[in-house]
Structures are given as structure tokens and as C-alpha cells.
Amino acid sequence: MASDDFFYAVTILSSVAAGLLFRKVTGEENRRWLSTLLGVVLLYVLCGSDCWHFVITVVGNCIIICFPQKCHLYSFVWNFGYLAVFRTVHLVGLPAPSPIANAAQLFLTLRMIGLAFDVYDSRVLVSTKKGESGDALDQNQLLIKYTAIAPNAKDIFCFAFCYIGSLTGPYYKYHIYRDWLRQPNPEKIPLQEPLIAKARPLPAIVVTYLVCSYFFSIKYVETDEFYENPFWFRLFYMVPMFMVFRTRLYTAWLLSECMCITAGFAAYPTQANSKCGSGPTDFAALDKAEKEGAEKYDYETVHNLDIYGCELAPLTKQGLRSWNMTVQYWLATYIHRRVPPPLKPYRVSVTMGVSAFWHGIHPGYYLSFLTVPPILMAEEAMAAAFRKDATPGGQQLFDWGCWFFKMRGFDYMCMGFLLLKLGATLRYWHSIYFAGHLVMVFFLVLGNVGKVLMRSRGKREGGADDGGKQRRD
């Protein structure tokens, strides 16, 4: 295991253990400063002098949030602009940030942009709802009470450097963090049962990662020797590489959820109907539970990984939604749904482009992410042509075939994530004759032709039925 991975793992495990401390700490200010202190210490120990990037990012965002209008857009430009600077400082002679510092900067970027959007939305919410009356007033008051935010500089600093999720996610909103600070009886929130349930898959995942990473390495793909192997070997090699890639991330994401569980972070009464990323959606039930007490809690707000969806869902769209779910929520909420009207037809491509830039500036990210939109188009066309009107058995067969090609598509795109460089990625894809792209184009054409034929057959059958009816009349 690489040294970075080792320290990364130790940090996450330490953060999981630290959560037990917060179940014994009460008082909003005590929890605020203790969680901030722990986050600052962890970042400094792991990132050293790279921490000055984090400070610049946060100070800039604090200044921007002071603007009453369009602070969300300015924050977006500032944070993504500084992310570009962060990744290119080595070009002007400054030390290149470490991989761990890069991970911290990624999640800090999400927090700061999401915070600015939520502050802007809160200002709009308060200004538009405060004059309403009647039953709507109660609902609006609850919405403002539980979601509206107006953080000051101290609040922003502490939110930015809270240890929870600073290196691995999950992404969470400011009002979720605020609710955690104000938990009246954190020690009463269930711990053992949800923690065991969340950690149960970890041993199998870790063993799979260790075994696969022992026998298969992306560094081998970068050697000339690799390309002397037969075609079938080169084609097969991307399957275990994606296994290494995803089990490594599964481990980090599951441990990050365990971190939240031990700290009681984002634990809400079950009746509040919490959703991934956004938190509670039934504020009346939440308000009632706070007043009368809650018997059951869940951690759906920070539910970041659905292994079943990643591994067995038949469609690429379903697989993506099950993967790093809180980041998917961030992309859907702040990018996909807010794309300007002129770009609405291209919002999937815009979202994938933003996601690629967030991940890094390496060409491999863009080659992979921008392959997603045509894959989604091909799946949609094939489903409309061959699944929609099929028998139950035919639909099941279609789903299994779709699942197989979905996983191979992820295998194929994963190589761009791992190889990163333009030449290395294209060299590998060329060695397997761009099989992923060829299959995607084939299904895109086949699906669209199938849709045309299905419509033509439907019209013919409709015309025949009308003619038969006229003859009977």
C-alpha cells in the first residue's frame, strides 16, 4: 500500500474513532470549536504548508458571501478559478500540492460553493415568504427555520474546517452541520446497530481490493511490455483495474459514513423523511419529533454509496446515481438544475464537464466524463426500441444485457481516470480498438433505427385496425 494511502486510511479511522468523543460533548460552541480544531490539526498534519491554499479559498468565499446579489455565481467562479490555480502552481515554481491536499481542496470547493448557493437561496426565501399568511405561513416558517442560513465569518471558517468529510466527503449543507452542533442529547442517538450495518461489507471489500491491487497495477499499463500481450489480455485488464478503483473508493466512502454515524452527524428522526444530500424534507414531522422526542433515527442525509445500485443496477444513469451520491446531489442541485436556458439541451454535457474539471485538469478525466452523455443516449434509445414493449421475460433479458455493457462501459472509462494523460489513455483505448466507443456508436445507431421501425410498425398496425373497423362498419 502506498504511503499516502496508508496515512489516508489512518486519518479516516482516527476520524471514525473521534466521533465517539462528540457523543459526549454538549453545547453548540463546544462542538463547533472542537470539530474545527480537530479538522485543522488533521489537515496540517497531512498537508503541511499546502494548508495556505485552504485559507485563501475560505477567506475569498467569506468576502464574496457579503455581496447580497449573485454571491452564488461569484463563489462558483472564485472556487473553480482557484481550483485551477491550485493545480497549476508548480508551473510558476511553487511546490505542487500533495494528493491528500488535492482531496481536501476538492471537498472544500464543494462546501464553499454549496454554502454560497444556500445563502443566496435563503435570502430569496426570506424575502419572498415573510409576507405570506394563513396556513402557508406555518409551512414557510418551518422552511425558514430549518433551511434558511445567514452565517458570519466565524461560522464559515468553522464549517469549512470541520473534520467530518474534509478528506473523503460526504458533502453536506450548512444547515445540516448547524443541526449537528445543536443536538440536545447526542448520546441518545443510536450507534451500534447503524454502525454495524454500515461496516458489514467492509471486510469483503478490503480483501478484494488488496488481492486485486496485488496482482494488477495501472503502472503496468504504462509500460511497453503491457502492449506485447494479446488483445484478449489487454481487453480483460480493464475489468480488474476498475475493481481496484471502485473497491478503494467504496472503502473510503463507507468509512466516511461510519465517521458520521459515530459522531451522530446528520442523524434525523426517521419521520422527517431525509434525502441524500438535502436532509429532512418533512419539516412538520421534524418539528414534532424535536418537541415530543424521536424513537428512530436514520443517516439518509449522508448516505453516500449504494453498492447494490453500483454493482447490479442495469442502467448507467442508475449506476452514476448510486456512486458518490452526495457529490451527485451537489452536481444535480447546483449545476444540472441551474444551467441557463440557452444551454438546457446540453445540461448533461455541462454537468459532466464541471464534474471533470472538479476532479482534475488531466485529459483522462474529460475523455471519460464526456463519454457518459452518448452512453446515456444509447441506453435511452435501446430501451425505447427494444425494452418498452417487450414481454416480462424479454425485459429481464434486456436488463441483464444492459447491465453487462454498463459495467464494461465503466471499466472502459475507468482507464481514463487511472491513466490520466492524453497519450496514455488513447494508447490503451487504441490497443483495444476503441471498443467502448464502437459499441456505444453501434447501440446508438441500432436504438434509433429500432425506434423508427417501431413507430412505423405502430402506424401500420393502427392503419390496419382502422381499415378493419371501417370494413366491419
Buried (B, 14 or more C-beta within 10 A) or exposed (E): EEEEBEBBBEBBEEBBEBBEEBBEBEEEEEBBEBBBEBBBEBBEEBBBEBBEBBEEBBBBBBEBBEBEEEBBBBBBEBBBEBBEBBBEBEEEEEEBBBEBBBBBBBBBBBBBBBBBBBBBBBBEBBEEBEEEEEEEEEBBBBBBEBBBBEBEEEBBBBBBBBBBBBBBBBBBBBBBBBBBBEBEEBEEBBBEEBBEEBBEBBEEBBEBBEBBBEEBBBEEBBEEEBEEBEEEEBBBBBBBBBBBBBBBBBBBBBBBBBBBBBBBBBBBBBBBBBEBBBBBEBBEBBBBBBEEEBEEBBBBBBBBBBBEBBEBBBBBBBBBBBBBBBBBBBBBBBBBEEBEEEEEEEBBBBBBBBBBBBBBBBBBBBBBBBBBBBBBBBBBBBBBBBBEEBEEEEBEBBBEBBBEBBBBBBBBBBBBBBBBEBEBBBBBBEBBEBBBBEBBEEBBEBBBEBBEEBEEEEEEEEEEEEEEEEEEE
